């Protein structure tokens, strides 16, 4: 398969660079993949498309204010981005960063009352820094929300709230699980009231998720690793649903790739599950766990678009995207969503 096969033309004006005025007010396109049925609706009415006994799975990761403006000894400013938390990150005093413009081993960077030392240059704009202060606390005090580059703007106080799910609790992501950004407590209560099970897992989303594929042949692309944790209660709920013939619905591609990466362990284990997921899902993949996917609209030629195409079928997904463009849905992180069943 060629990368160019997974492309579409998106009018720039349909790219959402700000959240909708009210959380939960976005639109929802329902795609029934087995008969190509498309229904235009609203995110707030998700429960209408679900059935009693379904299990939905949400990501409870928390986005950190990872973008930092630091100064070198000579007063020159540099921008760095703390990268996502992994299983080997036991503290926030030594961490991997992404940087722009030149840095060297031994450079000292200051931010507030903290000093960061460049310990290692890894290449491709990545480095390891050691800090005199807890970097998570530094980020919370001085950092900015790491909005995707395509938004072409600085983050605001509004983004601190809106580029975060309402239930986010485990610090570690540098990109939001965007399919959940419009989920409200009221919508969740409507879902539960219908007899639908709601469970959680953690996947710390990395910036690498949104980096472009640089190989023409899709199969040659390698995914970066992301830390995940699936509580035993979540794994048990999924096993019960699968045994009873009920559906498991991933709220977002972060949840989908976590469940599919850990599919064997979910079925076999009775303990909490954790690890480093690096699964690359593209058309031809046979899904083992999920029966439904709620997701936003993704960039052309992206890994998340390919995951969605693998689940829906590109022959069904592309017409749905073209319908969304015609109906002026909003695309990407702050945009509208699609429910595929």
Secondary structure, 3 states (H helix, E strand, C coil): CEHHHCCCCCCHHHECCCCCCCCCCCEEEEEECCCCEEEEEEHHHHHHHCCCCCEEEEECEEECCCEEEEEECCCCEEEEEECCCCCCCCCCCEEEEEECCCCCCCCEEEECCEEEEEEEEEECCEEEEEECCCHHHHHHHHCECCCCHHHCCCCCHHHHHHCCCCCCCEEEECCCCHHHCCCCHHHHHHHHHCCCEEEEEEECCCHHHHCCCCCCEHHHCCCCCEEEEECHHHHHHHHHHHHCCCCEEEECHHHHHHHHHCHHHHHHCCCCEEEEECCCCCCCCCCCCCCEEEEECCCCCCHHHHHHHHHHCHHHHHHHHHHHHHCCCCECCCCCEEEEC
